[in-house]
Amino acid sequence: MFHLRRHWGSLVASASRRLRQVCASFATGPRQYDRTFYEFRTYIIQPEKMNKFLENTNKYIHLRTAHSELIGYWKQEFGGVMNKVFHIWKYDDFAHRAKVRKALAQDKEWQEKYISPNLPFMVQQKNEITYLVPWCKIEKPPKEGFYELVTFQMKPGGPALWGEHFQKAVNIHVQVGYSKLIGVFHTEYGTLNRVHVLWWIETPDIRAAGRHRSHEDARVVAAGELGEWVLVQHELLWAQNILSKKVCVALN
């Protein structure tokens, strides 16, 4: 009986360690050491005002990037609601974001030249706070191209259930090679159990050809087990970064 209890205790301890490893490998990670997060901001713009909005953004966004780092800024090309722009901002921690937001509110030039003229053009604003998963880092593409944001609404339960499968599926698509992984983000504030995967592709035609090839690739088919954990999947094709390279350097 003693040996049985000891064996059972070893199994429980091993399972507990494995569970912690799976969680840490995907979302939670050592955040006590790295509190960096990424804010996803999405704006829907009045159709007839989109060109003016983009013109103003290119002209004055340098006033905003003087306060914090911009990862990328895109206009949606395919998928979902049109007349949409999407941008990612990097913050060291929540105190850093609060400091930046306070400074922006007090930045008279930013408020007068950008916010006041552009605010009437906006139909809707949304944001999410996300963490970059510990097993990847933000990569730069080899040259200009297009970006695809794939969003997965996962089943409740968290990475302990599906984290390992998700990582395997992403790695398989990286190996297929028709697109380049830029980053994988897990939502902390916003819709929970959501994962965003940002890809770079040279052209939409290369993406289409690669997708057709991948459907016949045994590695991709095997990774299809991820479907067991996915409730909803959305794919949005974003155009090239719409800002000048001098302003947005992270993905240029």
Order of alpha helices (4+ residues) and beta strands (2+ residues): alpha-beta-alpha-beta-beta-alpha-beta-beta-alpha-beta-beta-alpha-alpha-beta
